[in-house]
Amino acid sequence: MRNVLVGFSTLSLFWESPPEWVKAARADGFGAIEILCEGPQWPRTADPGRIREATEGCDLEIYLHSPTIDLNPASVNPGIRAETLRQLRETVDMASAIGARYVTTHPGLVHKDKVRGICSEFARQVLGEAADYARSAGITLSIENMPAARQYLCNTPAELSDFRTHCRCGVTIDVGHAILCAEPGAFLRLPEISYLHVNDNKGERDQHLCPGEGILDLAVLRGQPRLIIELDDYSKVLKGRDNILRAIMPEKYGDLPV
């Protein structure tokens, strides 16, 4: 996999320990791991020392996905925004402690159309502060694009680009989210892409199917340097990896079993 860095989200090994992630990554030839900072890896209670011990010297790039459940940088409630920023900073601290390069986060939810404008301003303020905090630690905060549903921010290339410019951050492109939107290819033409989340769907909703089992044209991944397969089942991660490699480097991986 030297021509492209392929990794996986620890969502697929959610209850496993850091040594188990590393064991799987090394056994199956992955080059990166994205740690999902929910549940057992919530930054406030996770053990960065144990993660660092497990990953150090393993030639793996490490990324983090910040907590997002019940958090919202676009909330009209200032307490929710403050807690969201607090947990983003804690995630950056964890990234710094374990030597991670990127922290991916979500841009937020808007529950009523009439407040979308002010909610977008709130989100840019929170995420801009978090991006500044990350930058001071040598880490890139990266905002993920969302599916084409009215409550989501950053579900168009233009809005994601605006957030990137305003917050001075990177972007993480979820190709499964992108193919639910009107201009999927435009997301991949944005500057400052940190890495891709790779998953698939049938074109109607965000399903996080194995790559190759939906409408995603895997050929669009060709030339992208960093891919994180984001699924909740490790056996499907392995299947998705093989589907991706066959599609983007058929001359090298075309004989992988289907």
C-alpha positions in Angstrom: 0.0 0.0 0.0 3.0 2.3 -0.5 1.3 4.4 -3.2 -1.6 5.3 -0.9 -2.0 5.3 2.9 -5.0 3.2 3.8 -6.3 3.0 7.3 -9.4 2.4 9.3 -11.5 4.0 12.0 -11.5 2.3 15.4 -15.3 2.4 15.1 -14.8 -1.1 13.6 -13.0 -2.3 16.8 -14.9 0.0 19.1 -14.5 -2.1 22.3 -11.0 -3.3 21.6 -7.9 -1.9 23.2 -5.1 0.1 21.6 -2.8 -2.9 21.3 -5.5 -4.7 19.5 -5.9 -1.9 16.9 -2.2 -1.9 16.3 -2.1 -5.7 16.1 -4.8 -5.6 13.4 -3.3 -2.7 11.5 0.2 -4.4 11.3 -1.2 -7.8 10.5 -3.3 -6.5 7.6 -0.9 -3.9 6.2 -2.7 -0.7 7.1 -0.8 2.5 7.4 -3.1 4.7 9.5 -5.6 4.5 12.3 -8.3 7.1 13.1 -9.2 6.8 16.8 -12.9 7.5 17.4 -13.0 9.5 20.6 -16.3 8.3 21.9 -17.1 5.7 24.6 -13.9 4.0 25.9 -11.7 6.6 24.1 -13.4 9.7 25.3 -10.5 12.1 25.8 -11.4 13.0 29.4 -11.1 9.4 30.5 -8.9 7.7 27.8 -5.3 6.7 28.6 -3.1 8.6 26.2 0.0 6.9 27.7 -1.4 3.5 26.8 -2.3 4.6 23.3 1.2 6.1 22.8 2.9 3.0 24.1 0.8 0.8 21.7 1.4 3.0 18.6 4.9 4.4 19.1 7.4 3.0 16.6 4.8 1.1 14.6 5.1 3.3 11.4 1.4 4.2 11.7 -0.1 7.6 11.1 -2.6 8.4 13.9 -5.6 10.7 13.5 -8.4 11.4 15.9 -12.2 11.9 15.4 -13.5 14.2 18.1 -16.5 13.5 20.2 -19.7 14.7 18.4 -22.6 12.8 20.1 -24.7 15.4 22.0 -22.3 18.2 21.1 -23.0 21.0 18.7 -20.8 24.0 17.8 -23.8 25.5 16.1 -26.1 25.3 19.1 -28.2 28.3 20.1 -27.5 27.2 23.6 -24.2 28.9 24.8 -23.6 26.2 27.3 -23.6 23.5 24.6 -21.2 25.5 22.5 -18.9 26.0 25.4 -18.8 22.3 26.2 -18.2 21.5 22.6 -15.2 23.8 22.5 -14.0 22.3 25.7 -14.1 18.8 24.4 -12.5 19.8 21.1 -9.6 21.3 23.1 -9.4 18.1 25.1 -9.2 16.1 21.9 -6.4 18.3 20.6 -4.6 17.7 23.9 -5.0 14.0 23.5 -3.8 14.2 19.9 -0.7 16.1 21.1 0.0 13.5 23.8 -0.1 10.6 21.4 1.5 12.2 18.3 -1.5 12.4 16.1 -1.5 14.6 13.0 -5.2 15.5 12.5 -8.4 16.0 14.6 -11.6 15.6 12.5 -14.8 17.1 13.8 -18.3 17.9 12.6 -19.6 21.4 11.7 -22.8 21.2 13.7 -26.6 20.9 13.4 -29.3 23.5 12.9 -32.7 22.6 14.2 -34.7 25.5 12.7 -34.2 27.1 9.3 -34.9 30.6 10.6 -31.8 30.5 12.8 -29.4 28.9 10.3 -27.5 32.1 9.7 -26.7 32.8 13.3 -26.0 29.1 14.0 -23.5 29.1 11.2 -21.8 32.1 12.8 -21.7 30.3 16.1 -20.2 27.2 14.6 -17.5 29.2 12.8 -16.6 31.0 16.0 -16.3 27.7 18.0 -14.5 25.8 15.3 -12.2 28.8 14.6 -11.1 28.9 18.2 -10.6 25.2 18.2 -8.5 25.4 15.0 -6.4 28.1 16.5 -5.8 25.9 19.6 -4.9 22.9 17.5 -2.5 25.0 15.3 -0.7 26.2 18.4 0.0 22.5 19.2 1.1 21.6 15.6 -2.1 19.8 14.8 -4.6 20.3 12.1 -8.3 20.6 13.0 -10.3 19.2 10.1 -14.0 19.8 9.4 -15.9 17.0 7.9 -18.5 17.5 5.1 -22.1 16.3 6.0 -24.9 14.6 4.0 -27.5 16.6 2.1 -30.0 17.0 4.8 -31.4 20.4 5.9 -30.2 20.3 9.5 -26.5 19.8 8.6 -24.0 22.5 8.0 -21.2 22.0 5.4 -23.2 19.8 3.1 -22.2 21.8 0.0 -18.6 22.4 -1.3 -19.1 26.1 -1.1 -20.1 26.1 2.6 -17.4 23.7 3.6 -14.9 25.9 1.7 -16.2 29.0 3.6 -15.8 27.3 6.9 -12.3 26.2 5.9 -11.3 29.7 5.0 -12.9 31.4 8.0 -11.6 28.8 10.6 -8.2 28.4 8.9 -8.4 24.7 9.2 -8.3 21.5 7.0 -11.2 19.5 5.7 -12.0 15.8 5.9 -14.0 14.6 3.0 -16.5 11.8 3.7 -17.1 10.4 0.2 -20.2 8.6 1.4 -21.7 11.9 2.6 -20.5 13.6 -0.7 -22.4 11.2 -3.0 -25.6 12.2 -1.3 -25.0 15.8 -2.3 -25.5 17.7 -5.6 -21.8 18.2 -6.4 -20.0 15.2 -5.0 -16.9 15.6 -7.2 -16.4 19.2 -6.1 -15.7 18.2 -2.5 -12.6 16.3 -3.7 -11.3 19.5 -5.5 -11.2 21.5 -2.3 -7.8 22.6 -1.0 -6.4 21.5 2.4 -7.9 18.0 2.4 -6.5 16.2 5.4 -7.7 12.8 4.4 -10.9 10.9 3.2 -13.5 8.9 5.1 -14.5 6.1 2.8 -17.8 4.4 3.0 -20.7 3.7 0.6 -24.5 4.0 0.3 -27.3 3.4 -2.1 -27.8 7.1 -2.8 -30.8 7.7 -0.5 -29.3 8.0 3.0 -26.1 7.8 5.0 -25.7 4.0 5.4 -21.9 3.5 5.8 -21.9 0.4 3.6 -18.7 -1.4 2.7 -17.0 0.5 -0.2 -18.1 -1.2 -3.5 -21.5 -2.2 -2.2 -23.3 1.1 -3.1 -23.2 3.8 -5.8 -19.7 5.1 -5.0 -17.3 5.0 -8.0 -14.2 3.8 -6.2 -12.1 5.2 -9.1 -12.6 8.7 -7.7 -10.2 7.7 -4.9 -7.3 7.3 -7.3 -4.6 9.8 -6.5 -5.9 10.5 -3.0 -3.0 10.0 -0.6 -4.8 9.2 2.7 -7.9 7.0 3.1 -9.7 6.0 6.3 -12.3 3.3 5.9 -15.1 4.2 8.3 -17.2 1.2 9.0 -18.5 -0.5 12.2 -17.3 -4.0 11.3 -13.7 -4.9 10.8 -14.4 -7.8 8.5 -16.1 -5.3 6.2 -13.1 -3.0 6.5 -10.9 -5.7 5.1 -13.3 -6.3 2.2 -13.6 -2.6 1.5 -9.8 -2.3 1.5 -9.5 -4.9 -1.2 -12.3 -3.4 -3.2 -10.6 0.0 -3.1 -7.1 -1.3 -4.0 -8.5 -3.3 -6.9 -10.2 -0.2 -8.2 -7.4 2.4 -7.8 -4.4 0.2 -8.5 -5.6 -2.7 -10.7 -2.1 -3.3 -12.1 -0.9 -4.1 -8.6 -3.9 -5.5 -6.8 -6.1 -6.8 -9.6 -5.5 -10.4 -8.5 -6.9 -9.8 -5.0 -9.7 -12.3 -4.3 -13.2 -11.0 -4.7 
